[in-house]
Amino acid sequence: MKTILLLIVSNVFMTFAWYGHLKNAAIPLWKAILFSWGIAFFEYLLMVPANRIGFFSGQFTAGQLKIIQEAITLIVFAVFSVLFLKEELRWNYIVAFLFIFLAVFFIFRFK
């Protein structure tokens, strides 16, 4: 559970680092890059321990950690894009997300 919580929080930081600057087009690119790198530092402080804890505890394989991270990223991004960027969550996005969640099912179902 600790791994999953760390992955969730790290993905919140990652989403803001990658997409938060899209809220304000007036920010020069170089400032957006520096700001994003600053946020990404905190993402790494959480993501690296999450992966090490999950992997070295024997709880998850590297492949499982990656697909978990991708699924969490999609959930966090969907919430972020609707609430922060005020974008519409379209039906085709949802279908695409469902395919990723099928990957989660398959990676854990067939070991």
C-alpha positions as protocol buffer text, in pm:
chain_id: "A"
residue {
  index: 1
  type: MET
  ca { x: 0 y: 0 z: 0 }
}
residue {
  index: 2
  type: LYS
  ca { x: 292 y: 233 z: 73 }
}
residue {
  index: 3
  type: THR
  ca { x: 416 y: 187 z: -283 }
}
residue {
  index: 4
  type: ILE
  ca { x: 77 y: 275 z: -430 }
}
residue {
  index: 5
  type: LEU
  ca { x: 38 y: 586 z: -212 }
}
residue {
  index: 6
  type: LEU
  ca { x: 384 y: 710 z: -306 }
}
residue {
  index: 7
  type: LEU
  ca { x: 306 y: 648 z: -674 }
}
residue {
  index: 8
  type: ILE
  ca { x: -17 y: 845 z: -649 }
}
residue {
  index: 9
  type: VAL
  ca { x: 146 y: 1147 z: -484 }
}
residue {
  index: 10
  type: SER
  ca { x: 445 y: 1137 z: -719 }
}
residue {
  index: 11
  type: ASN
  ca { x: 209 y: 1134 z: -1017 }
}
residue {
  index: 12
  type: VAL
  ca { x: 33 y: 1444 z: -889 }
}
residue {
  index: 13
  type: PHE
  ca { x: 369 y: 1622 z: -888 }
}
residue {
  index: 14
  type: MET
  ca { x: 457 y: 1478 z: -1229 }
}
residue {
  index: 15
  type: THR
  ca { x: 129 y: 1591 z: -1382 }
}
residue {
  index: 16
  type: PHE
  ca { x: 178 y: 1946 z: -1258 }
}
residue {
  index: 17
  type: ALA
  ca { x: 540 y: 1941 z: -1379 }
}
residue {
  index: 18
  type: TRP
  ca { x: 447 y: 1824 z: -1728 }
}
residue {
  index: 19
  type: TYR
  ca { x: 116 y: 2001 z: -1783 }
}
residue {
  index: 20
  type: GLY
  ca { x: 72 y: 2277 z: -1523 }
}
residue {
  index: 21
  type: HIS
  ca { x: 245 y: 2536 z: -1739 }
}
residue {
  index: 22
  type: LEU
  ca { x: -23 y: 2490 z: -2007 }
}
residue {
  index: 23
  type: LYS
  ca { x: -256 y: 2698 z: -1793 }
}
residue {
  index: 24
  type: ASN
  ca { x: -57 y: 3014 z: -1871 }
}
residue {
  index: 25
  type: ALA
  ca { x: 75 y: 3070 z: -2225 }
}
residue {
  index: 26
  type: ALA
  ca { x: 241 y: 3397 z: -2120 }
}
residue {
  index: 27
  type: ILE
  ca { x: 514 y: 3216 z: -1924 }
}
residue {
  index: 28
  type: PRO
  ca { x: 832 y: 3203 z: -2136 }
}
residue {
  index: 29
  type: LEU
  ca { x: 939 y: 2853 z: -2232 }
}
residue {
  index: 30
  type: TRP
  ca { x: 1264 y: 2867 z: -2035 }
}
residue {
  index: 31
  type: LYS
  ca { x: 1073 y: 2957 z: -1718 }
}
residue {
  index: 32
  type: ALA
  ca { x: 823 y: 2679 z: -1779 }
}
residue {
  index: 33
  type: ILE
  ca { x: 1111 y: 2433 z: -1817 }
}
residue {
  index: 34
  type: LEU
  ca { x: 1283 y: 2547 z: -1497 }
}
residue {
  index: 35
  type: PHE
  ca { x: 956 y: 2546 z: -1305 }
}
residue {
  index: 36
  type: SER
  ca { x: 875 y: 2197 z: -1436 }
}
residue {
  index: 37
  type: TRP
  ca { x: 1217 y: 2064 z: -1340 }
}
residue {
  index: 38
  type: GLY
  ca { x: 1172 y: 2205 z: -992 }
}
residue {
  index: 39
  type: ILE
  ca { x: 844 y: 2021 z: -950 }
}
residue {
  index: 40
  type: ALA
  ca { x: 985 y: 1705 z: -1108 }
}
residue {
  index: 41
  type: PHE
  ca { x: 1254 y: 1695 z: -838 }
}
residue {
  index: 42
  type: PHE
  ca { x: 983 y: 1630 z: -579 }
}
residue {
  index: 43
  type: GLU
  ca { x: 822 y: 1373 z: -805 }
}
residue {
  index: 44
  type: TYR
  ca { x: 1151 y: 1183 z: -817 }
}
residue {
  index: 45
  type: LEU
  ca { x: 1182 y: 1200 z: -438 }
}
residue {
  index: 46
  type: LEU
  ca { x: 863 y: 994 z: -424 }
}
residue {
  index: 47
  type: MET
  ca { x: 875 y: 783 z: -742 }
}
residue {
  index: 48
  type: VAL
  ca { x: 1219 y: 632 z: -686 }
}
residue {
  index: 49
  type: PRO
  ca { x: 1143 y: 514 z: -329 }
}
residue {
  index: 50
  type: ALA
  ca { x: 802 y: 385 z: -441 }
}
residue {
  index: 51
  type: ASN
  ca { x: 960 y: 168 z: -709 }
}
residue {
  index: 52
  type: ARG
  ca { x: 1239 y: 47 z: -482 }
}
residue {
  index: 53
  type: ILE
  ca { x: 1000 y: -39 z: -198 }
}
residue {
  index: 54
  type: GLY
  ca { x: 761 y: -219 z: -432 }
}
residue {
  index: 55
  type: PHE
  ca { x: 1034 y: -407 z: -617 }
}
residue {
  index: 56
  type: PHE
  ca { x: 1277 y: -498 z: -339 }
}
residue {
  index: 57
  type: SER
  ca { x: 999 y: -606 z: -105 }
}
residue {
  index: 58
  type: GLY
  ca { x: 903 y: -864 z: -367 }
}
residue {
  index: 59
  type: GLN
  ca { x: 553 y: -722 z: -380 }
}
residue {
  index: 60
  type: PHE
  ca { x: 571 y: -617 z: -747 }
}
residue {
  index: 61
  type: THR
  ca { x: 778 y: -693 z: -1054 }
}
residue {
  index: 62
  type: ALA
  ca { x: 924 y: -408 z: -1258 }
}
residue {
  index: 63
  type: GLY
  ca { x: 659 y: -463 z: -1525 }
}
residue {
  index: 64
  type: GLN
  ca { x: 381 y: -451 z: -1269 }
}
residue {
  index: 65
  type: LEU
  ca { x: 519 y: -130 z: -1120 }
}
residue {
  index: 66
  type: LYS
  ca { x: 528 y: 30 z: -1464 }
}
residue {
  index: 67
  type: ILE
  ca { x: 170 y: -60 z: -1555 }
}
residue {
  index: 68
  type: ILE
  ca { x: 46 y: 48 z: -1210 }
}
residue {
  index: 69
  type: GLN
  ca { x: 223 y: 381 z: -1260 }
}
residue {
  index: 70
  type: GLU
  ca { x: 64 y: 425 z: -1602 }
}
residue {
  index: 71
  type: ALA
  ca { x: -285 y: 353 z: -1468 }
}
residue {
  index: 72
  type: ILE
  ca { x: -234 y: 596 z: -1179 }
}
residue {
  index: 73
  type: THR
  ca { x: -103 y: 856 z: -1424 }
}
residue {
  index: 74
  type: LEU
  ca { x: -419 y: 831 z: -1632 }
}
residue {
  index: 75
  type: ILE
  ca { x: -647 y: 871 z: -1331 }
}
residue {
  index: 76
  type: VAL
  ca { x: -450 y: 1168 z: -1197 }
}
residue {
  index: 77
  type: PHE
  ca { x: -431 y: 1325 z: -1543 }
}
residue {
  index: 78
  type: ALA
  ca { x: -804 y: 1283 z: -1606 }
}
residue {
  index: 79
  type: VAL
  ca { x: -886 y: 1462 z: -1281 }
}
residue {
  index: 80
  type: PHE
  ca { x: -619 y: 1728 z: -1348 }
}
residue {
  index: 81
  type: SER
  ca { x: -735 y: 1800 z: -1702 }
}
residue {
  index: 82
  type: VAL
  ca { x: -1098 y: 1841 z: -1597 }
}
residue {
  index: 83
  type: LEU
  ca { x: -1043 y: 2039 z: -1275 }
}
residue {
  index: 84
  type: PHE
  ca { x: -726 y: 2239 z: -1351 }
}
residue {
  index: 85
  type: LEU
  ca { x: -719 y: 2278 z: -1728 }
}
residue {
  index: 86
  type: LYS
  ca { x: -1100 y: 2282 z: -1758 }
}
residue {
  index: 87
  type: GLU
  ca { x: -1095 y: 2034 z: -2045 }
}
residue {
  index: 88
  type: GLU
  ca { x: -1375 y: 1799 z: -2134 }
}
residue {
  index: 89
  type: LEU
  ca { x: -1322 y: 1429 z: -2066 }
}
residue {
  index: 90
  type: ARG
  ca { x: -1432 y: 1285 z: -2400 }
}
residue {
  index: 91
  type: TRP
  ca { x: -1571 y: 938 z: -2459 }
}
residue {
  index: 92
  type: ASN
  ca { x: -1272 y: 830 z: -2669 }
}
residue {
  index: 93
  type: TYR
  ca { x: -1034 y: 925 z: -2386 }
}
residue {
  index: 94
  type: ILE
  ca { x: -1233 y: 705 z: -2152 }
}
residue {
  index: 95
  type: VAL
  ca { x: -1220 y: 413 z: -2397 }
}
residue {
  index: 96
  type: ALA
  ca { x: -844 y: 457 z: -2432 }
}
residue {
  index: 97
  type: PHE
  ca { x: -808 y: 463 z: -2053 }
}
residue {
  index: 98
  type: LEU
  ca { x: -1009 y: 143 z: -2028 }
}
residue {
  index: 99
  type: PHE
  ca { x: -760 y: -31 z: -2256 }
}
residue {
  index: 100
  type: ILE
  ca { x: -478 y: 68 z: -2021 }
}
residue {
  index: 101
  type: PHE
  ca { x: -678 y: -70 z: -1729 }
}
residue {
  index: 102
  type: LEU
  ca { x: -715 y: -395 z: -1923 }
}
residue {
  index: 103
  type: ALA
  ca { x: -335 y: -405 z: -1931 }
}
residue {
  index: 104
  type: VAL
  ca { x: -337 y: -383 z: -1550 }
}
residue {
  index: 105
  type: PHE
  ca { x: -577 y: -677 z: -1538 }
}
residue {
  index: 106
  type: PHE
  ca { x: -365 y: -889 z: -1772 }
}
residue {
  index: 107
  type: ILE
  ca { x: -33 y: -816 z: -1602 }
}
residue {
  index: 108
  type: PHE
  ca { x: -169 y: -927 z: -1265 }
}
residue {
  index: 109
  type: ARG
  ca { x: -400 y: -1205 z: -1383 }
}
residue {
  index: 110
  type: PHE
  ca { x: -152 y: -1406 z: -1585 }
}
residue {
  index: 111
  type: LYS
  ca { x: 174 y: -1427 z: -1391 }
}
